[in-house]
Amino acid sequence: MAGDPRWPAFARSYGFDPRRPVQWEVEALEPAELRRLVLAADDPYVDRDVLARQIAREEEQRRALAPFWTVGIVPGGQVPQPACLKRV
């Protein structure tokens, strides 16, 4: 059988017929629809309390690090250099 040699194991694991390969072309979906589908599939597995704590922690870290970074992105999409490392 031509195709991905991992297909039979994947098919058996997820209840598909190994003799009838299927494929999904997610790049054909609009980005908003793909995002909606992924978030809907993830939703039952997300612990909202843990997520809220993690988001708050990341915000605290951003605020703490803000003085060390220049504001904005330089042309070309490069990551700004920490202000404390800039040459005078």
PDB file of N, CA, C and O in Angstrom, chain B, residues numbered from 101:
ATOM      1  N   MET B 101       0.839  -1.178   0.000  1.00  0.00           N
ATOM      2  CA  MET B 101       0.000   0.000   0.000  1.00  0.00           C
ATOM      3  C   MET B 101       0.886   1.244   0.000  1.00  0.00           C
ATOM      4  O   MET B 101       1.775   1.358   0.844  1.00  0.00           O
ATOM      5  N   ALA B 102       0.673   2.143  -0.892  1.00  0.00           N
ATOM      6  CA  ALA B 102       1.440   3.379  -0.966  1.00  0.00           C
ATOM      7  C   ALA B 102       0.934   4.350   0.091  1.00  0.00           C
ATOM      8  O   ALA B 102      -0.168   4.194   0.617  1.00  0.00           O
ATOM      9  N   GLY B 103       1.736   5.334   0.388  1.00  0.00           N
ATOM     10  CA  GLY B 103       1.328   6.345   1.360  1.00  0.00           C
ATOM     11  C   GLY B 103       2.174   6.274   2.608  1.00  0.00           C
ATOM     12  O   GLY B 103       3.238   5.654   2.627  1.00  0.00           O
ATOM     13  N   ASP B 104       1.689   6.914   3.642  1.00  0.00           N
ATOM     14  CA  ASP B 104       2.415   7.011   4.904  1.00  0.00           C
ATOM     15  C   ASP B 104       2.439   5.662   5.605  1.00  0.00           C
ATOM     16  O   ASP B 104       1.381   5.095   5.879  1.00  0.00           O
ATOM     17  N   PRO B 105       3.626   5.134   5.904  1.00  0.00           N
ATOM     18  CA  PRO B 105       3.708   3.830   6.560  1.00  0.00           C
ATOM     19  C   PRO B 105       3.154   3.844   7.983  1.00  0.00           C
ATOM     20  O   PRO B 105       2.924   2.784   8.566  1.00  0.00           O
ATOM     21  N   ARG B 106       2.937   5.034   8.546  1.00  0.00           N
ATOM     22  CA  ARG B 106       2.379   5.127   9.906  1.00  0.00           C
ATOM     23  C   ARG B 106       0.859   5.028   9.919  1.00  0.00           C
ATOM     24  O   ARG B 106       0.250   4.880  10.978  1.00  0.00           O
ATOM     25  N   TRP B 107       0.244   5.110   8.731  1.00  0.00           N
ATOM     26  CA  TRP B 107      -1.212   5.120   8.648  1.00  0.00           C
ATOM     27  C   TRP B 107      -1.870   3.931   9.336  1.00  0.00           C
ATOM     28  O   TRP B 107      -2.794   4.155  10.119  1.00  0.00           O
ATOM     29  N   PRO B 108      -1.466   2.677   9.104  1.00  0.00           N
ATOM     30  CA  PRO B 108      -2.186   1.561   9.732  1.00  0.00           C
ATOM     31  C   PRO B 108      -2.251   1.662  11.258  1.00  0.00           C
ATOM     32  O   PRO B 108      -3.306   1.423  11.846  1.00  0.00           O
ATOM     33  N   ALA B 109      -1.150   2.009  11.895  1.00  0.00           N
ATOM     34  CA  ALA B 109      -1.158   2.127  13.358  1.00  0.00           C
ATOM     35  C   ALA B 109      -2.054   3.284  13.803  1.00  0.00           C
ATOM     36  O   ALA B 109      -2.809   3.156  14.767  1.00  0.00           O
ATOM     37  N   PHE B 110      -1.966   4.410  13.099  1.00  0.00           N
ATOM     38  CA  PHE B 110      -2.810   5.553  13.422  1.00  0.00           C
ATOM     39  C   PHE B 110      -4.282   5.172  13.265  1.00  0.00           C
ATOM     40  O   PHE B 110      -5.103   5.462  14.135  1.00  0.00           O
ATOM     41  N   ALA B 111      -4.603   4.523  12.156  1.00  0.00           N
ATOM     42  CA  ALA B 111      -5.989   4.134  11.882  1.00  0.00           C
ATOM     43  C   ALA B 111      -6.531   3.229  12.977  1.00  0.00           C
ATOM     44  O   ALA B 111      -7.642   3.430  13.468  1.00  0.00           O
ATOM     45  N   ARG B 112      -5.746   2.236  13.356  1.00  0.00           N
ATOM     46  CA  ARG B 112      -6.205   1.328  14.422  1.00  0.00           C
ATOM     47  C   ARG B 112      -6.390   2.071  15.741  1.00  0.00           C
ATOM     48  O   ARG B 112      -7.334   1.797  16.482  1.00  0.00           O
ATOM     49  N   SER B 113      -5.497   3.005  16.035  1.00  0.00           N
ATOM     50  CA  SER B 113      -5.584   3.748  17.301  1.00  0.00           C
ATOM     51  C   SER B 113      -6.824   4.616  17.391  1.00  0.00           C
ATOM     52  O   SER B 113      -7.369   4.807  18.478  1.00  0.00           O
ATOM     53  N   TYR B 114      -7.281   5.149  16.252  1.00  0.00           N
ATOM     54  CA  TYR B 114      -8.369   6.111  16.268  1.00  0.00           C
ATOM     55  C   TYR B 114      -9.642   5.613  15.594  1.00  0.00           C
ATOM     56  O   TYR B 114     -10.534   6.402  15.282  1.00  0.00           O
ATOM     57  N   GLY B 115      -9.724   4.303  15.368  1.00  0.00           N
ATOM     58  CA  GLY B 115     -10.966   3.719  14.879  1.00  0.00           C
ATOM     59  C   GLY B 115     -11.244   3.876  13.401  1.00  0.00           C
ATOM     60  O   GLY B 115     -12.399   3.798  12.983  1.00  0.00           O
ATOM     61  N   PHE B 116     -10.214   4.095  12.600  1.00  0.00           N
ATOM     62  CA  PHE B 116     -10.394   4.169  11.151  1.00  0.00           C
ATOM     63  C   PHE B 116     -10.072   2.815  10.540  1.00  0.00           C
ATOM     64  O   PHE B 116      -9.423   1.975  11.165  1.00  0.00           O
ATOM     65  N   ASP B 117     -10.528   2.615   9.325  1.00  0.00           N
ATOM     66  CA  ASP B 117     -10.239   1.382   8.599  1.00  0.00           C
ATOM     67  C   ASP B 117      -8.848   1.515   7.965  1.00  0.00           C
ATOM     68  O   ASP B 117      -8.660   2.348   7.078  1.00  0.00           O
ATOM     69  N   PRO B 118      -7.865   0.704   8.406  1.00  0.00           N
ATOM     70  CA  PRO B 118      -6.509   0.812   7.857  1.00  0.00           C
ATOM     71  C   PRO B 118      -6.442   0.585   6.344  1.00  0.00           C
ATOM     72  O   PRO B 118      -5.492   1.027   5.697  1.00  0.00           O
ATOM     73  N   ARG B 119      -7.452  -0.108   5.766  1.00  0.00           N
ATOM     74  CA  ARG B 119      -7.454  -0.381   4.327  1.00  0.00           C
ATOM     75  C   ARG B 119      -7.983   0.784   3.515  1.00  0.00           C
ATOM     76  O   ARG B 119      -7.881   0.784   2.288  1.00  0.00           O
ATOM     77  N   ARG B 120      -8.551   1.786   4.194  1.00  0.00           N
ATOM     78  CA  ARG B 120      -9.134   2.939   3.500  1.00  0.00           C
ATOM     79  C   ARG B 120      -8.545   4.235   4.041  1.00  0.00           C
ATOM     80  O   ARG B 120      -9.158   4.894   4.881  1.00  0.00           O
ATOM     81  N   PRO B 121      -7.371   4.598   3.567  1.00  0.00           N
ATOM     82  CA  PRO B 121      -6.747   5.828   4.061  1.00  0.00           C
ATOM     83  C   PRO B 121      -7.601   7.057   3.786  1.00  0.00           C
ATOM     84  O   PRO B 121      -8.286   7.150   2.767  1.00  0.00           O
ATOM     85  N   VAL B 122      -7.542   7.978   4.703  1.00  0.00           N
ATOM     86  CA  VAL B 122      -8.215   9.266   4.545  1.00  0.00           C
ATOM     87  C   VAL B 122      -7.180  10.356   4.778  1.00  0.00           C
ATOM     88  O   VAL B 122      -6.132  10.123   5.381  1.00  0.00           O
ATOM     89  N   GLN B 123      -7.488  11.526   4.298  1.00  0.00           N
ATOM     90  CA  GLN B 123      -6.606  12.660   4.559  1.00  0.00           C
ATOM     91  C   GLN B 123      -7.448  13.904   4.719  1.00  0.00           C
ATOM     92  O   GLN B 123      -8.570  13.997   4.222  1.00  0.00           O
ATOM     93  N   TRP B 124      -6.877  14.850   5.422  1.00  0.00           N
ATOM     94  CA  TRP B 124      -7.534  16.127   5.630  1.00  0.00           C
ATOM     95  C   TRP B 124      -6.584  17.207   5.161  1.00  0.00           C
ATOM     96  O   TRP B 124      -5.400  17.194   5.497  1.00  0.00           O
ATOM     97  N   GLU B 125      -7.094  18.124   4.396  1.00  0.00           N
ATOM     98  CA  GLU B 125      -6.275  19.222   3.901  1.00  0.00           C
ATOM     99  C   GLU B 125      -6.704  20.491   4.628  1.00  0.00           C
ATOM    100  O   GLU B 125      -7.524  21.269   4.141  1.00  0.00           O
ATOM    101  N   VAL B 126      -6.117  20.672   5.818  1.00  0.00           N
ATOM    102  CA  VAL B 126      -6.542  21.791   6.652  1.00  0.00           C
ATOM    103  C   VAL B 126      -6.156  23.141   6.065  1.00  0.00           C
ATOM    104  O   VAL B 126      -6.762  24.156   6.408  1.00  0.00           O
ATOM    105  N   GLU B 127      -5.157  23.172   5.184  1.00  0.00           N
ATOM    106  CA  GLU B 127      -4.799  24.462   4.595  1.00  0.00           C
ATOM    107  C   GLU B 127      -5.898  24.988   3.678  1.00  0.00           C
ATOM    108  O   GLU B 127      -5.886  26.160   3.303  1.00  0.00           O
ATOM    109  N   ALA B 128      -6.845  24.126   3.318  1.00  0.00           N
ATOM    110  CA  ALA B 128      -7.958  24.556   2.480  1.00  0.00           C
ATOM    111  C   ALA B 128      -9.038  25.266   3.304  1.00  0.00           C
ATOM    112  O   ALA B 128      -9.941  25.883   2.739  1.00  0.00           O
ATOM    113  N   LEU B 129      -8.950  25.180   4.618  1.00  0.00           N
ATOM    114  CA  LEU B 129      -9.920  25.848   5.484  1.00  0.00           C
ATOM    115  C   LEU B 129      -9.523  27.306   5.693  1.00  0.00           C
ATOM    116  O   LEU B 129      -8.344  27.657   5.683  1.00  0.00           O
ATOM    117  N   GLU B 130     -10.518  28.124   5.878  1.00  0.00           N
ATOM    118  CA  GLU B 130     -10.254  29.513   6.253  1.00  0.00           C
ATOM    119  C   GLU B 130      -9.602  29.491   7.636  1.00  0.00           C
ATOM    120  O   GLU B 130      -9.984  28.675   8.475  1.00  0.00           O
ATOM    121  N   PRO B 131      -8.634  30.361   7.890  1.00  0.00           N
ATOM    122  CA  PRO B 131      -7.961  30.367   9.195  1.00  0.00           C
ATOM    123  C   PRO B 131      -8.919  30.466  10.382  1.00  0.00           C
ATOM    124  O   PRO B 131      -8.711  29.807  11.401  1.00  0.00           O
ATOM    125  N   ALA B 132      -9.957  31.279  10.260  1.00  0.00           N
ATOM    126  CA  ALA B 132     -10.916  31.424  11.364  1.00  0.00           C
ATOM    127  C   ALA B 132     -11.644  30.103  11.623  1.00  0.00           C
ATOM    128  O   ALA B 132     -11.884  29.743  12.775  1.00  0.00           O
ATOM    129  N   GLU B 133     -11.994  29.384  10.558  1.00  0.00           N
ATOM    130  CA  GLU B 133     -12.686  28.097  10.717  1.00  0.00           C
ATOM    131  C   GLU B 133     -11.753  27.051  11.314  1.00  0.00           C
ATOM    132  O   GLU B 133     -12.166  26.275  12.176  1.00  0.00           O
ATOM    133  N   LEU B 134     -10.509  27.021  10.869  1.00  0.00           N
ATOM    134  CA  LEU B 134      -9.539  26.081  11.433  1.00  0.00           C
ATOM    135  C   LEU B 134      -9.344  26.359  12.920  1.00  0.00           C
ATOM    136  O   LEU B 134      -9.312  25.431  13.728  1.00  0.00           O
ATOM    137  N   ARG B 135      -9.216  27.626  13.279  1.00  0.00           N
ATOM    138  CA  ARG B 135      -9.065  28.003  14.688  1.00  0.00           C
ATOM    139  C   ARG B 135     -10.276  27.549  15.493  1.00  0.00           C
ATOM    140  O   ARG B 135     -10.127  26.996  16.583  1.00  0.00           O
ATOM    141  N   ARG B 136     -11.475  27.781  14.960  1.00  0.00           N
ATOM    142  CA  ARG B 136     -12.701  27.380  15.658  1.00  0.00           C
ATOM    143  C   ARG B 136     -12.727  25.867  15.891  1.00  0.00           C
ATOM    144  O   ARG B 136     -13.063  25.407  16.982  1.00  0.00           O
ATOM    145  N   LEU B 137     -12.372  25.107  14.866  1.00  0.00           N
ATOM    146  CA  LEU B 137     -12.381  23.645  14.981  1.00  0.00           C
ATOM    147  C   LEU B 137     -11.372  23.141  16.014  1.00  0.00           C
ATOM    148  O   LEU B 137     -11.670  22.254  16.815  1.00  0.00           O
ATOM    149  N   VAL B 138     -10.177  23.723  15.978  1.00  0.00           N
ATOM    150  CA  VAL B 138      -9.143  23.297  16.925  1.00  0.00           C
ATOM    151  C   VAL B 138      -9.546  23.649  18.352  1.00  0.00           C
ATOM    152  O   VAL B 138      -9.422  22.825  19.258  1.00  0.00           O
ATOM    153  N   LEU B 139     -10.026  24.870  18.550  1.00  0.00           N
ATOM    154  CA  LEU B 139     -10.426  25.268  19.893  1.00  0.00           C
ATOM    155  C   LEU B 139     -11.599  24.433  20.400  1.00  0.00           C
ATOM    156  O   LEU B 139     -11.646  24.090  21.581  1.00  0.00           O
ATOM    157  N   ALA B 140     -12.534  24.106  19.531  1.00  0.00           N
ATOM    158  CA  ALA B 140     -13.669  23.277  19.937  1.00  0.00           C
ATOM    159  C   ALA B 140     -13.214  21.866  20.311  1.00  0.00           C
ATOM    160  O   ALA B 140     -13.749  21.263  21.242  1.00  0.00           O
ATOM    161  N   ALA B 141     -12.228  21.342  19.583  1.00  0.00           N
ATOM    162  CA  ALA B 141     -11.722  20.002  19.888  1.00  0.00           C
ATOM    163  C   ALA B 141     -10.929  19.996  21.187  1.00  0.00           C
ATOM    164  O   ALA B 141     -10.964  19.015  21.930  1.00  0.00           O
ATOM    165  N   ASP B 142     -10.213  21.083  21.468  1.00  0.00           N
ATOM    166  CA  ASP B 142      -9.402  21.172  22.684  1.00  0.00           C
ATOM    167  C   ASP B 142     -10.228  21.466  23.929  1.00  0.00           C
ATOM    168  O   ASP B 142      -9.864  21.058  25.032  1.00  0.00           O
ATOM    169  N   ASP B 143     -11.324  22.166  23.754  1.00  0.00           N
ATOM    170  CA  ASP B 143     -12.087  22.698  24.875  1.00  0.00           C
ATOM    171  C   ASP B 143     -12.362  21.698  26.002  1.00  0.00           C
ATOM    172  O   ASP B 143     -12.179  22.051  27.167  1.00  0.00           O
ATOM    173  N   PRO B 144     -12.791  20.471  25.708  1.00  0.00           N
ATOM    174  CA  PRO B 144     -13.083  19.550  26.810  1.00  0.00           C
ATOM    175  C   PRO B 144     -11.856  19.176  27.649  1.00  0.00           C
ATOM    176  O   PRO B 144     -12.003  18.666  28.759  1.00  0.00           O
ATOM    177  N   TYR B 145     -10.681  19.418  27.144  1.00  0.00           N
ATOM    178  CA  TYR B 145      -9.458  19.004  27.825  1.00  0.00           C
ATOM    179  C   TYR B 145      -8.743  20.148  28.535  1.00  0.00           C
ATOM    180  O   TYR B 145      -7.709  19.934  29.168  1.00  0.00           O
ATOM    181  N   VAL B 146      -9.283  21.353  28.437  1.00  0.00           N
ATOM    182  CA  VAL B 146      -8.632  22.521  29.025  1.00  0.00           C
ATOM    183  C   VAL B 146      -9.176  22.757  30.433  1.00  0.00           C
ATOM    184  O   VAL B 146     -10.381  22.911  30.631  1.00  0.00           O
ATOM    185  N   ASP B 147      -8.270  22.782  31.399  1.00  0.00           N
ATOM    186  CA  ASP B 147      -8.629  23.119  32.780  1.00  0.00           C
ATOM    187  C   ASP B 147      -8.606  24.642  32.877  1.00  0.00           C
ATOM    188  O   ASP B 147      -7.531  25.241  32.889  1.00  0.00           O
ATOM    189  N   ARG B 148      -9.755  25.262  32.945  1.00  0.00           N
ATOM    190  CA  ARG B 148      -9.864  26.721  32.899  1.00  0.00           C
ATOM    191  C   ARG B 148      -9.142  27.394  34.070  1.00  0.00           C
ATOM    192  O   ARG B 148      -8.578  28.475  33.901  1.00  0.00           O
ATOM    193  N   ASP B 149      -9.152  26.778  35.243  1.00  0.00           N
ATOM    194  CA  ASP B 149      -8.450  27.370  36.384  1.00  0.00           C
ATOM    195  C   ASP B 149      -6.946  27.393  36.146  1.00  0.00           C
ATOM    196  O   ASP B 149      -6.285  28.396  36.416  1.00  0.00           O
ATOM    197  N   VAL B 150      -6.410  26.291  35.643  1.00  0.00           N
ATOM    198  CA  VAL B 150      -4.973  26.223  35.346  1.00  0.00           C
ATOM    199  C   VAL B 150      -4.618  27.225  34.254  1.00  0.00           C
ATOM    200  O   VAL B 150      -3.603  27.914  34.353  1.00  0.00           O
ATOM    201  N   LEU B 151      -5.439  27.311  33.220  1.00  0.00           N
ATOM    202  CA  LEU B 151      -5.193  28.249  32.127  1.00  0.00           C
ATOM    203  C   LEU B 151      -5.200  29.687  32.631  1.00  0.00           C
ATOM    204  O   LEU B 151      -4.322  30.471  32.269  1.00  0.00           O
ATOM    205  N   ALA B 152      -6.170  30.042  33.455  1.00  0.00           N
ATOM    206  CA  ALA B 152      -6.255  31.403  33.981  1.00  0.00           C
ATOM    207  C   ALA B 152      -5.027  31.739  34.826  1.00  0.00           C
ATOM    208  O   ALA B 152      -4.494  32.844  34.733  1.00  0.00           O
ATOM    209  N   ARG B 153      -4.576  30.790  35.651  1.00  0.00           N
ATOM    210  CA  ARG B 153      -3.372  31.022  36.469  1.00  0.00           C
ATOM    211  C   ARG B 153      -2.144  31.203  35.587  1.00  0.00           C
ATOM    212  O   ARG B 153      -1.306  32.063  35.859  1.00  0.00           O
ATOM    213  N   GLN B 154      -2.032  30.402  34.533  1.00  0.00           N
ATOM    214  CA  GLN B 154      -0.878  30.500  33.644  1.00  0.00           C
ATOM    215  C   GLN B 154      -0.867  31.826  32.894  1.00  0.00           C
ATOM    216  O   GLN B 154       0.183  32.454  32.758  1.00  0.00           O
ATOM    217  N   ILE B 155      -2.021  32.253  32.412  1.00  0.00           N
ATOM    218  CA  ILE B 155      -2.110  33.534  31.707  1.00  0.00           C
ATOM    219  C   ILE B 155      -1.724  34.670  32.653  1.00  0.00           C
ATOM    220  O   ILE B 155      -0.996  35.580  32.257  1.00  0.00           O
ATOM    221  N   ALA B 156      -2.201  34.629  33.895  1.00  0.00           N
ATOM    222  CA  ALA B 156      -1.853  35.665  34.874  1.00  0.00           C
ATOM    223  C   ALA B 156      -0.352  35.655  35.148  1.00  0.00           C
ATOM    224  O   ALA B 156       0.266  36.714  35.257  1.00  0.00           O
ATOM    225  N   ARG B 157       0.223  34.493  35.258  1.00  0.00           N
ATOM    226  CA  ARG B 157       1.665  34.372  35.495  1.00  0.00           C
ATOM    227  C   ARG B 157       2.459  34.968  34.322  1.00  0.00           C
ATOM    228  O   ARG B 157       3.441  35.679  34.537  1.00  0.00           O
ATOM    229  N   GLU B 158       2.039  34.682  33.094  1.00  0.00           N
ATOM    230  CA  GLU B 158       2.720  35.227  31.926  1.00  0.00           C
ATOM    231  C   GLU B 158       2.615  36.750  31.883  1.00  0.00           C
ATOM    232  O   GLU B 158       3.574  37.429  31.516  1.00  0.00           O
ATOM    233  N   GLU B 159       1.469  37.280  32.252  1.00  0.00           N
ATOM    234  CA  GLU B 159       1.305  38.737  32.290  1.00  0.00           C
ATOM    235  C   GLU B 159       2.235  39.354  33.332  1.00  0.00           C
ATOM    236  O   GLU B 159       2.835  40.400  33.082  1.00  0.00           O
ATOM    237  N   GLU B 160       2.361  38.723  34.486  1.00  0.00           N
ATOM    238  CA  GLU B 160       3.278  39.205  35.521  1.00  0.00           C
ATOM    239  C   GLU B 160       4.712  39.202  35.002  1.00  0.00           C
ATOM    240  O   GLU B 160       5.465  40.148  35.232  1.00  0.00           O
ATOM    241  N   GLN B 161       5.080  38.141  34.303  1.00  0.00           N
ATOM    242  CA  GLN B 161       6.427  38.050  33.756  1.00  0.00           C
ATOM    243  C   GLN B 161       6.666  39.135  32.713  1.00  0.00           C
ATOM    244  O   GLN B 161       7.744  39.730  32.683  1.00  0.00           O
ATOM    245  N   ARG B 162       5.679  39.405  31.854  1.00  0.00           N
ATOM    246  CA  ARG B 162       5.821  40.462  30.856  1.00  0.00           C
ATOM    247  C   ARG B 162       6.041  41.824  31.515  1.00  0.00           C
ATOM    248  O   ARG B 162       6.903  42.599  31.101  1.00  0.00           O
ATOM    249  N   ARG B 163       5.229  42.102  32.566  1.00  0.00           N
ATOM    250  CA  ARG B 163       5.373  43.377  33.268  1.00  0.00           C
ATOM    251  C   ARG B 163       6.744  43.490  33.924  1.00  0.00           C
ATOM    252  O   ARG B 163       7.359  44.556  33.900  1.00  0.00           O
ATOM    253  N   ALA B 164       7.223  42.402  34.504  1.00  0.00           N
ATOM    254  CA  ALA B 164       8.523  42.428  35.178  1.00  0.00           C
ATOM    255  C   ALA B 164       9.667  42.620  34.182  1.00  0.00           C
ATOM    256  O   ALA B 164      10.671  43.253  34.512  1.00  0.00           O
ATOM    257  N   LEU B 165       9.528  42.083  32.973  1.00  0.00           N
ATOM    258  CA  LEU B 165      10.598  42.166  31.979  1.00  0.00           C
ATOM    259  C   LEU B 165      10.521  43.419  31.106  1.00  0.00           C
ATOM    260  O   LEU B 165      11.489  43.762  30.428  1.00  0.00           O
ATOM    261  N   ALA B 166       9.388  44.094  31.120  1.00  0.00           N
ATOM    262  CA  ALA B 166       9.177  45.243  30.233  1.00  0.00           C
ATOM    263  C   ALA B 166      10.285  46.287  30.305  1.00  0.00           C
ATOM    264  O   ALA B 166      10.681  46.802  29.260  1.00  0.00           O
ATOM    265  N   PRO B 167      10.801  46.624  31.472  1.00  0.00           N
ATOM    266  CA  PRO B 167      11.845  47.655  31.508  1.00  0.00           C
ATOM    267  C   PRO B 167      13.135  47.263  30.778  1.00  0.00           C
ATOM    268  O   PRO B 167      13.937  48.133  30.440  1.00  0.00           O
ATOM    269  N   PHE B 168      13.336  46.004  30.539  1.00  0.00           N
ATOM    270  CA  PHE B 168      14.568  45.540  29.925  1.00  0.00           C
ATOM    271  C   PHE B 168      14.504  45.443  28.410  1.00  0.00           C
ATOM    272  O   PHE B 168      15.516  45.169  27.766  1.00  0.00           O
ATOM    273  N   TRP B 169      13.334  45.663  27.833  1.00  0.00           N
ATOM    274  CA  TRP B 169      13.174  45.522  26.384  1.00  0.00           C
ATOM    275  C   TRP B 169      12.772  46.837  25.770  1.00  0.00           C
ATOM    276  O   TRP B 169      12.051  47.631  26.374  1.00  0.00           O
ATOM    277  N   THR B 170      13.250  47.060  24.555  1.00  0.00           N
ATOM    278  CA  THR B 170      12.830  48.249  23.834  1.00  0.00           C
ATOM    279  C   THR B 170      11.394  48.049  23.393  1.00  0.00           C
ATOM    280  O   THR B 170      10.901  46.923  23.348  1.00  0.00           O
ATOM    281  N   VAL B 171      10.738  49.124  23.073  1.00  0.00           N
ATOM    282  CA  VAL B 171       9.334  49.043  22.672  1.00  0.00           C
ATOM    283  C   VAL B 171       9.249  48.766  21.181  1.00  0.00           C
ATOM    284  O   VAL B 171       9.964  49.372  20.382  1.00  0.00           O
ATOM    285  N   GLY B 172       8.383  47.860  20.821  1.00  0.00           N
ATOM    286  CA  GLY B 172       8.106  47.582  19.415  1.00  0.00           C
ATOM    287  C   GLY B 172       9.073  46.596  18.779  1.00  0.00           C
ATOM    288  O   GLY B 172      10.045  46.157  19.394  1.00  0.00           O
ATOM    289  N   ILE B 173       8.784  46.271  17.558  1.00  0.00           N
ATOM    290  CA  ILE B 173       9.594  45.356  16.755  1.00  0.00           C
ATOM    291  C   ILE B 173      10.326  46.197  15.714  1.00  0.00           C
ATOM    292  O   ILE B 173       9.742  47.080  15.086  1.00  0.00           O
ATOM    293  N   VAL B 174      11.578  45.914  15.548  1.00  0.00           N
ATOM    294  CA  VAL B 174      12.358  46.664  14.562  1.00  0.00           C
ATOM    295  C   VAL B 174      11.960  46.216  13.161  1.00  0.00           C
ATOM    296  O   VAL B 174      11.474  45.098  12.991  1.00  0.00           O
ATOM    297  N   PRO B 175      12.157  47.069  12.152  1.00  0.00           N
ATOM    298  CA  PRO B 175      11.821  46.666  10.779  1.00  0.00           C
ATOM    299  C   PRO B 175      12.523  45.361  10.419  1.00  0.00           C
ATOM    300  O   PRO B 175      13.675  45.135  10.791  1.00  0.00           O
ATOM    301  N   GLY B 176      11.826  44.529   9.706  1.00  0.00           N
ATOM    302  CA  GLY B 176      12.378  43.232   9.320  1.00  0.00           C
ATOM    303  C   GLY B 176      11.933  42.128  10.263  1.00  0.00           C
ATOM    304  O   GLY B 176      12.269  40.962  10.058  1.00  0.00           O
ATOM    305  N   GLY B 177      11.169  42.491  11.310  1.00  0.00           N
ATOM    306  CA  GLY B 177      10.636  41.481  12.208  1.00  0.00           C
ATOM    307  C   GLY B 177      11.618  40.921  13.211  1.00  0.00           C
ATOM    308  O   GLY B 177      11.346  39.889  13.826  1.00  0.00           O
ATOM    309  N   GLN B 178      12.762  41.579  13.396  1.00  0.00           N
ATOM    310  CA  GLN B 178      13.733  41.076  14.361  1.00  0.00           C
ATOM    311  C   GLN B 178      13.255  41.344  15.780  1.00  0.00           C
ATOM    312  O   GLN B 178      12.527  42.301  16.044  1.00  0.00           O
ATOM    313  N   VAL B 179      13.682  40.481  16.676  1.00  0.00           N
ATOM    314  CA  VAL B 179      13.347  40.656  18.082  1.00  0.00           C
ATOM    315  C   VAL B 179      14.190  41.804  18.629  1.00  0.00           C
ATOM    316  O   VAL B 179      15.397  41.841  18.390  1.00  0.00           O
ATOM    317  N   PRO B 180      13.584  42.738  19.356  1.00  0.00           N
ATOM    318  CA  PRO B 180      14.360  43.845  19.885  1.00  0.00           C
ATOM    319  C   PRO B 180      15.422  43.367  20.874  1.00  0.00           C
ATOM    320  O   PRO B 180      15.220  42.393  21.600  1.00  0.00           O
ATOM    321  N   GLN B 181      16.531  44.053  20.889  1.00  0.00           N
ATOM    322  CA  GLN B 181      17.625  43.722  21.801  1.00  0.00           C
ATOM    323  C   GLN B 181      17.287  44.297  23.170  1.00  0.00           C
ATOM    324  O   GLN B 181      16.745  45.399  23.255  1.00  0.00           O
ATOM    325  N   PRO B 182      17.598  43.571  24.248  1.00  0.00           N
ATOM    326  CA  PRO B 182      17.333  44.128  25.586  1.00  0.00           C
ATOM    327  C   PRO B 182      18.052  45.464  25.733  1.00  0.00           C
ATOM    328  O   PRO B 182      19.214  45.594  25.349  1.00  0.00           O
ATOM    329  N   ALA B 183      17.366  46.446  26.286  1.00  0.00           N
ATOM    330  CA  ALA B 183      17.924  47.781  26.456  1.00  0.00           C
ATOM    331  C   ALA B 183      19.206  47.738  27.285  1.00  0.00           C
ATOM    332  O   ALA B 183      20.126  48.519  27.042  1.00  0.00           O
ATOM    333  N   CYS B 184      19.273  46.844  28.247  1.00  0.00           N
ATOM    334  CA  CYS B 184      20.437  46.783  29.132  1.00  0.00           C
ATOM    335  C   CYS B 184      21.667  46.281  28.395  1.00  0.00           C
ATOM    336  O   CYS B 184      22.775  46.437  28.908  1.00  0.00           O
ATOM    337  N   LEU B 185      21.524  45.678  27.199  1.00  0.00           N
ATOM    338  CA  LEU B 185      22.663  45.153  26.446  1.00  0.00           C
ATOM    339  C   LEU B 185      23.062  46.048  25.271  1.00  0.00           C
ATOM    340  O   LEU B 185      24.032  45.765  24.567  1.00  0.00           O
ATOM    341  N   LYS B 186      22.317  47.114  25.069  1.00  0.00           N
ATOM    342  CA  LYS B 186      22.615  47.983  23.929  1.00  0.00           C
ATOM    343  C   LYS B 186      23.939  48.705  24.147  1.00  0.00           C
ATOM    344  O   LYS B 186      24.281  49.099  25.262  1.00  0.00           O
ATOM    345  N   ARG B 187      24.667  48.864  23.055  1.00  0.00           N
ATOM    346  CA  ARG B 187      25.937  49.594  23.111  1.00  0.00           C
ATOM    347  C   ARG B 187      25.673  51.083  23.138  1.00  0.00           C
ATOM    348  O   ARG B 187      24.757  51.575  22.479  1.00  0.00           O
ATOM    349  N   VAL B 188      26.457  51.776  23.881  1.00  0.00           N
ATOM    350  CA  VAL B 188      26.307  53.228  23.988  1.00  0.00           C
ATOM    351  C   VAL B 188      27.004  53.917  22.855  1.00  0.00           C
ATOM    352  O   VAL B 188      26.988  55.145  22.775  1.00  0.00           O
TER     353      VAL B 188
END
